């Protein structure tokens, strides 16, 4: 499926910065999986924060496992 330029701009505009990812993980440490509250702090939707946390958490877990192995 091909995306239009408008759709691609929207995706790029909504990417998380490195600082936001760090803040997201800090908020998760403080609030657990309370994505609604985390979303309010991040000024993003709860599900967007949850999904980003899951992706980055899996990536971190993979890199830790590969370093330990």
ZAPA-981601 format. One record per residue: x, y, z of N, C-alpha, C, O in turn; chain; residue in three letters. Coordinates in Angstrom, 1 decimal. Example, Ala and Ser with C-alpha at 12.3 -4.5 7.8 and 13.67 -1.06 7.14 Angstrom:
2
@neast->13.2; nnorth->-5.7; nup->7.8; caeast->12.3; canorth->-4.5; caup->7.8; ceast->13.2; cnorth->-3.3; cup->7.8; oeast->14.2; onorth->-3.3; oup->8.5; cadena->A; residuo->ALA
@neast->12.8; nnorth->-2.2; nup->7.1; caeast->13.7; canorth->-1.1; caup->7.1; ceast->12.9; cnorth->0.0; cup->7.9; oeast->13.4; onorth->1.1; oup->8.0; cadena->A; residuo->SER
//
This chain:
69
@neast->0.8; nnorth->-1.2; nup->0.0; caeast->0.0; canorth->0.0; caup->0.0; ceast->0.9; cnorth->1.2; cup->0.0; oeast->1.8; onorth->1.3; oup->0.8; cadena->A; residuo->UNK
@neast->0.6; nnorth->2.2; nup->-0.8; caeast->1.4; canorth->3.4; caup->-1.0; ceast->0.8; cnorth->4.5; cup->-0.2; oeast->-0.4; onorth->4.7; oup->-0.1; cadena->A; residuo->UNK
@neast->1.7; nnorth->5.2; nup->0.5; caeast->1.2; canorth->6.3; caup->1.4; ceast->1.4; cnorth->7.6; cup->0.6; oeast->2.3; onorth->7.8; oup->-0.2; cadena->A; residuo->UNK
@neast->0.5; nnorth->8.5; nup->0.8; caeast->0.6; canorth->9.9; caup->0.2; ceast->1.6; cnorth->10.7; cup->0.9; oeast->1.9; onorth->10.3; oup->2.1; cadena->A; residuo->UNK
@neast->2.0; nnorth->11.8; nup->0.4; caeast->2.9; canorth->12.7; caup->1.1; ceast->2.4; cnorth->13.2; cup->2.4; oeast->3.1; onorth->13.3; oup->3.4; cadena->A; residuo->UNK
@neast->1.0; nnorth->13.5; nup->2.4; caeast->0.4; canorth->14.0; caup->3.6; ceast->0.5; cnorth->12.9; cup->4.7; oeast->0.8; onorth->13.2; oup->5.9; cadena->A; residuo->UNK
@neast->0.2; nnorth->11.7; nup->4.4; caeast->0.3; canorth->10.6; caup->5.4; ceast->1.7; cnorth->10.4; cup->5.9; oeast->1.9; onorth->10.2; oup->7.1; cadena->A; residuo->UNK
@neast->2.7; nnorth->10.5; nup->5.0; caeast->4.1; canorth->10.3; caup->5.4; ceast->4.5; cnorth->11.5; cup->6.3; oeast->5.3; onorth->11.2; oup->7.2; cadena->A; residuo->UNK
@neast->4.1; nnorth->12.7; nup->6.0; caeast->4.4; canorth->13.8; caup->6.8; ceast->3.9; cnorth->13.7; cup->8.2; oeast->4.5; onorth->14.0; oup->9.2; cadena->A; residuo->UNK
@neast->2.7; nnorth->13.1; nup->8.3; caeast->2.0; canorth->12.9; caup->9.6; ceast->2.8; cnorth->11.9; cup->10.4; oeast->3.0; onorth->12.1; oup->11.6; cadena->A; residuo->UNK
@neast->3.3; nnorth->10.8; nup->9.8; caeast->4.0; canorth->9.8; caup->10.5; ceast->5.3; cnorth->10.4; cup->11.0; oeast->5.7; onorth->10.2; oup->12.1; cadena->A; residuo->UNK
@neast->6.0; nnorth->11.1; nup->10.1; caeast->7.3; canorth->11.7; caup->10.5; ceast->7.2; cnorth->12.7; cup->11.6; oeast->8.0; onorth->12.8; oup->12.5; cadena->A; residuo->UNK
@neast->6.1; nnorth->13.6; nup->11.5; caeast->5.9; canorth->14.6; caup->12.5; ceast->5.6; cnorth->14.0; cup->13.9; oeast->5.8; onorth->14.7; oup->14.9; cadena->A; residuo->UNK
@neast->5.1; nnorth->12.8; nup->14.0; caeast->4.7; canorth->12.2; caup->15.2; ceast->5.7; cnorth->11.2; cup->15.8; oeast->5.4; onorth->10.5; oup->16.7; cadena->A; residuo->UNK
@neast->6.9; nnorth->11.2; nup->15.2; caeast->7.9; canorth->10.3; caup->15.8; ceast->8.3; cnorth->10.8; cup->17.2; oeast->8.3; onorth->12.0; oup->17.5; cadena->A; residuo->UNK
@neast->8.7; nnorth->9.8; nup->18.0; caeast->9.3; canorth->10.1; caup->19.3; ceast->10.7; cnorth->10.5; cup->19.2; oeast->11.5; onorth->9.9; oup->18.5; cadena->A; residuo->UNK
@neast->11.1; nnorth->11.6; nup->19.9; caeast->12.5; canorth->11.9; caup->19.9; ceast->13.2; cnorth->11.0; cup->20.9; oeast->12.6; onorth->10.4; oup->21.7; cadena->A; residuo->UNK
@neast->14.5; nnorth->11.1; nup->20.9; caeast->15.3; canorth->10.3; caup->21.9; ceast->15.0; cnorth->10.7; cup->23.3; oeast->14.8; onorth->9.9; oup->24.2; cadena->A; residuo->UNK
@neast->14.8; nnorth->12.0; nup->23.5; caeast->14.5; canorth->12.6; caup->24.9; ceast->13.1; cnorth->12.1; cup->25.3; oeast->12.9; onorth->11.8; oup->26.5; cadena->A; residuo->UNK
@neast->12.2; nnorth->12.1; nup->24.3; caeast->10.8; canorth->11.6; caup->24.7; ceast->10.8; cnorth->10.1; cup->25.1; oeast->10.1; onorth->9.7; oup->26.0; cadena->A; residuo->UNK
@neast->11.7; nnorth->9.3; nup->24.4; caeast->11.7; canorth->7.9; caup->24.7; ceast->12.3; cnorth->7.7; cup->26.2; oeast->11.8; onorth->6.9; oup->26.9; cadena->A; residuo->UNK
@neast->13.3; nnorth->8.5; nup->26.5; caeast->13.9; canorth->8.5; caup->27.9; ceast->12.8; cnorth->8.9; cup->28.9; oeast->12.7; onorth->8.2; oup->29.9; cadena->A; residuo->UNK
@neast->12.1; nnorth->9.9; nup->28.6; caeast->11.0; canorth->10.4; caup->29.5; ceast->10.0; cnorth->9.4; cup->29.6; oeast->9.4; onorth->9.1; oup->30.7; cadena->A; residuo->UNK
@neast->9.6; nnorth->8.7; nup->28.5; caeast->8.6; canorth->7.7; caup->28.5; ceast->9.0; cnorth->6.5; cup->29.5; oeast->8.2; onorth->6.1; oup->30.3; cadena->A; residuo->UNK
@neast->10.2; nnorth->6.1; nup->29.4; caeast->10.7; canorth->5.0; caup->30.3; ceast->10.8; cnorth->5.5; cup->31.7; oeast->10.5; onorth->4.7; oup->32.6; cadena->A; residuo->UNK
@neast->11.1; nnorth->6.7; nup->32.0; caeast->11.1; canorth->7.2; caup->33.3; ceast->9.7; cnorth->7.3; cup->33.9; oeast->9.5; onorth->6.9; oup->35.0; cadena->A; residuo->UNK
@neast->8.7; nnorth->7.7; nup->33.1; caeast->7.4; canorth->7.8; caup->33.5; ceast->6.8; cnorth->6.4; cup->33.8; oeast->6.0; onorth->6.1; oup->34.7; cadena->A; residuo->UNK
@neast->7.2; nnorth->5.4; nup->32.9; caeast->6.8; canorth->4.0; caup->33.1; ceast->7.3; cnorth->3.5; cup->34.5; oeast->6.6; onorth->2.8; oup->35.2; cadena->A; residuo->UNK
@neast->8.5; nnorth->3.9; nup->34.8; caeast->9.1; canorth->3.4; caup->36.1; ceast->8.3; cnorth->4.0; cup->37.3; oeast->8.2; onorth->3.4; oup->38.3; cadena->A; residuo->UNK
@neast->7.8; nnorth->5.2; nup->37.1; caeast->7.0; canorth->5.9; caup->38.2; ceast->5.6; cnorth->5.5; cup->38.2; oeast->5.0; onorth->5.3; oup->39.3; cadena->A; residuo->UNK
@neast->4.9; nnorth->5.3; nup->37.0; caeast->3.5; canorth->5.0; caup->37.0; ceast->3.1; cnorth->3.7; cup->36.5; oeast->1.9; onorth->3.3; oup->36.4; cadena->A; residuo->UNK
@neast->4.1; nnorth->2.8; nup->36.2; caeast->3.7; canorth->1.5; caup->35.6; ceast->3.0; cnorth->1.6; cup->34.3; oeast->3.2; onorth->2.5; oup->33.5; cadena->A; residuo->UNK
@neast->2.1; nnorth->0.7; nup->34.1; caeast->1.3; canorth->0.7; caup->32.8; ceast->0.1; cnorth->1.6; cup->32.8; oeast->-0.9; onorth->1.2; oup->32.2; cadena->A; residuo->UNK
@neast->0.1; nnorth->2.7; nup->33.5; caeast->-1.0; canorth->3.6; caup->33.5; ceast->-0.8; cnorth->4.6; cup->32.3; oeast->-0.4; onorth->5.7; oup->32.5; cadena->A; residuo->UNK
@neast->-1.1; nnorth->4.0; nup->31.2; caeast->-0.8; canorth->4.7; caup->29.9; ceast->-1.6; cnorth->6.0; cup->29.7; oeast->-1.1; onorth->7.0; oup->29.1; cadena->A; residuo->UNK
@neast->-2.8; nnorth->6.1; nup->30.3; caeast->-3.6; canorth->7.4; caup->30.2; ceast->-2.8; cnorth->8.5; cup->30.9; oeast->-2.7; onorth->9.6; oup->30.4; cadena->A; residuo->UNK
@neast->-2.3; nnorth->8.2; nup->32.1; caeast->-1.5; canorth->9.3; caup->32.9; ceast->-0.2; cnorth->9.6; cup->32.1; oeast->0.1; onorth->10.7; oup->32.0; cadena->A; residuo->UNK
@neast->0.5; nnorth->8.5; nup->31.7; caeast->1.7; canorth->8.8; caup->31.0; ceast->1.5; cnorth->9.6; cup->29.7; oeast->2.2; onorth->10.5; oup->29.4; cadena->A; residuo->UNK
@neast->0.4; nnorth->9.3; nup->29.0; caeast->0.0; canorth->10.0; caup->27.8; ceast->-0.2; cnorth->11.5; cup->28.1; oeast->0.2; onorth->12.4; oup->27.3; cadena->A; residuo->UNK
@neast->-0.8; nnorth->11.8; nup->29.3; caeast->-1.0; canorth->13.2; caup->29.6; ceast->0.3; cnorth->13.9; cup->29.8; oeast->0.4; onorth->15.1; oup->29.4; cadena->A; residuo->UNK
@neast->1.2; nnorth->13.3; nup->30.5; caeast->2.5; canorth->13.9; caup->30.7; ceast->3.3; cnorth->14.1; cup->29.4; oeast->4.0; onorth->15.1; oup->29.2; cadena->A; residuo->UNK
@neast->3.1; nnorth->13.1; nup->28.5; caeast->3.9; canorth->13.1; caup->27.2; ceast->3.2; cnorth->14.0; cup->26.2; oeast->3.7; onorth->14.3; oup->25.1; cadena->A; residuo->UNK
@neast->1.9; nnorth->14.4; nup->26.5; caeast->1.1; canorth->15.2; caup->25.5; ceast->0.9; cnorth->14.3; cup->24.2; oeast->0.9; onorth->14.8; oup->23.1; cadena->A; residuo->UNK
@neast->0.7; nnorth->13.0; nup->24.5; caeast->0.4; canorth->12.1; caup->23.4; ceast->-0.7; cnorth->11.1; cup->23.9; oeast->-1.1; onorth->11.2; oup->25.1; cadena->A; residuo->UNK
@neast->-1.3; nnorth->10.3; nup->23.0; caeast->-2.3; canorth->9.4; caup->23.5; ceast->-1.7; cnorth->8.3; cup->24.3; oeast->-0.5; onorth->7.9; oup->24.1; cadena->A; residuo->UNK
@neast->-2.4; nnorth->7.7; nup->25.2; caeast->-2.0; canorth->6.6; caup->26.0; ceast->-1.6; cnorth->5.4; cup->25.1; oeast->-0.5; onorth->4.9; oup->25.3; cadena->A; residuo->UNK
@neast->-2.4; nnorth->5.0; nup->24.1; caeast->-2.0; canorth->3.9; caup->23.3; ceast->-0.7; cnorth->4.2; cup->22.5; oeast->0.1; onorth->3.2; oup->22.3; cadena->A; residuo->UNK
@neast->-0.5; nnorth->5.4; nup->22.1; caeast->0.8; canorth->5.7; caup->21.3; ceast->2.0; cnorth->5.5; cup->22.3; oeast->3.0; onorth->5.0; oup->21.8; cadena->A; residuo->UNK
@neast->1.8; nnorth->6.0; nup->23.5; caeast->2.9; canorth->5.8; caup->24.5; ceast->3.1; cnorth->4.3; cup->24.8; oeast->4.3; onorth->3.8; oup->24.8; cadena->A; residuo->UNK
@neast->2.1; nnorth->3.6; nup->25.0; caeast->2.2; canorth->2.1; caup->25.2; ceast->2.9; cnorth->1.4; cup->24.1; oeast->3.8; onorth->0.6; oup->24.3; cadena->A; residuo->UNK
@neast->2.5; nnorth->1.7; nup->22.9; caeast->3.1; canorth->1.1; caup->21.7; ceast->4.5; cnorth->1.4; cup->21.6; oeast->5.3; onorth->0.5; oup->21.3; cadena->A; residuo->UNK
@neast->4.9; nnorth->2.7; nup->21.8; caeast->6.3; canorth->3.1; caup->21.7; ceast->7.1; cnorth->2.4; cup->22.8; oeast->8.2; onorth->2.0; oup->22.5; cadena->A; residuo->UNK
@neast->6.6; nnorth->2.3; nup->24.0; caeast->7.3; canorth->1.7; caup->25.1; ceast->7.5; cnorth->0.2; cup->24.8; oeast->8.6; onorth->-0.3; oup->25.0; cadena->A; residuo->UNK
@neast->6.5; nnorth->-0.5; nup->24.2; caeast->6.7; canorth->-1.9; caup->23.9; ceast->7.8; cnorth->-2.1; cup->22.9; oeast->8.6; onorth->-3.0; oup->23.0; cadena->A; residuo->UNK
@neast->7.8; nnorth->-1.3; nup->21.8; caeast->8.8; canorth->-1.4; caup->20.8; ceast->10.2; cnorth->-1.1; cup->21.3; oeast->11.1; onorth->-1.9; oup->21.1; cadena->A; residuo->UNK
@neast->10.4; nnorth->-0.1; nup->22.1; caeast->11.7; canorth->0.3; caup->22.6; ceast->12.1; cnorth->-0.7; cup->23.7; oeast->13.3; onorth->-1.1; oup->23.8; cadena->A; residuo->UNK
@neast->11.2; nnorth->-1.2; nup->24.5; caeast->11.5; canorth->-2.2; caup->25.5; ceast->12.0; cnorth->-3.5; cup->24.9; oeast->12.9; onorth->-4.1; oup->25.3; cadena->A; residuo->UNK
@neast->11.3; nnorth->-3.9; nup->23.8; caeast->11.7; canorth->-5.1; caup->23.1; ceast->13.1; cnorth->-4.9; cup->22.4; oeast->14.0; onorth->-5.8; oup->22.5; cadena->A; residuo->UNK
@neast->13.4; nnorth->-3.8; nup->21.9; caeast->14.7; canorth->-3.5; caup->21.3; ceast->15.7; cnorth->-3.5; cup->22.3; oeast->16.8; onorth->-4.0; oup->22.1; cadena->A; residuo->UNK
@neast->15.5; nnorth->-2.9; nup->23.5; caeast->16.5; canorth->-2.9; caup->24.6; ceast->16.7; cnorth->-4.3; cup->25.1; oeast->17.9; onorth->-4.6; oup->25.3; cadena->A; residuo->UNK
@neast->15.7; nnorth->-5.0; nup->25.2; caeast->15.8; canorth->-6.4; caup->25.7; ceast->16.7; cnorth->-7.3; cup->24.7; oeast->17.5; onorth->-8.1; oup->25.1; cadena->A; residuo->UNK
@neast->16.5; nnorth->-7.1; nup->23.4; caeast->17.2; canorth->-7.8; caup->22.4; ceast->18.7; cnorth->-7.4; cup->22.5; oeast->19.6; onorth->-8.3; oup->22.4; cadena->A; residuo->UNK
@neast->19.0; nnorth->-6.1; nup->22.6; caeast->20.4; canorth->-5.7; caup->22.6; ceast->21.1; cnorth->-6.2; cup->23.9; oeast->22.3; onorth->-6.5; oup->23.9; cadena->A; residuo->UNK
@neast->20.4; nnorth->-6.2; nup->25.0; caeast->20.9; canorth->-6.7; caup->26.3; ceast->21.2; cnorth->-8.2; cup->26.2; oeast->22.3; onorth->-8.7; oup->26.6; cadena->A; residuo->UNK
@neast->20.3; nnorth->-8.9; nup->25.6; caeast->20.5; canorth->-10.4; caup->25.4; ceast->21.7; cnorth->-10.7; cup->24.5; oeast->22.5; onorth->-11.6; oup->24.8; cadena->A; residuo->UNK
@neast->21.8; nnorth->-9.9; nup->23.4; caeast->22.9; canorth->-10.2; caup->22.5; ceast->24.3; cnorth->-9.8; cup->23.1; oeast->25.3; onorth->-10.4; oup->22.8; cadena->A; residuo->UNK
@neast->24.3; nnorth->-8.8; nup->24.0; caeast->25.6; canorth->-8.4; caup->24.7; ceast->25.9; cnorth->-9.5; cup->25.7; oeast->27.1; onorth->-9.9; oup->25.8; cadena->A; residuo->UNK
@neast->24.9; nnorth->-10.0; nup->26.4; caeast->25.2; canorth->-11.0; caup->27.5; ceast->25.6; cnorth->-12.4; cup->26.8; oeast->26.4; onorth->-13.1; oup->27.4; cadena->A; residuo->UNK
@neast->25.0; nnorth->-12.7; nup->25.7; caeast->25.2; canorth->-14.0; caup->25.1; ceast->26.6; cnorth->-14.2; cup->24.6; oeast->27.0; onorth->-15.2; oup->24.1; cadena->A; residuo->UNK
//
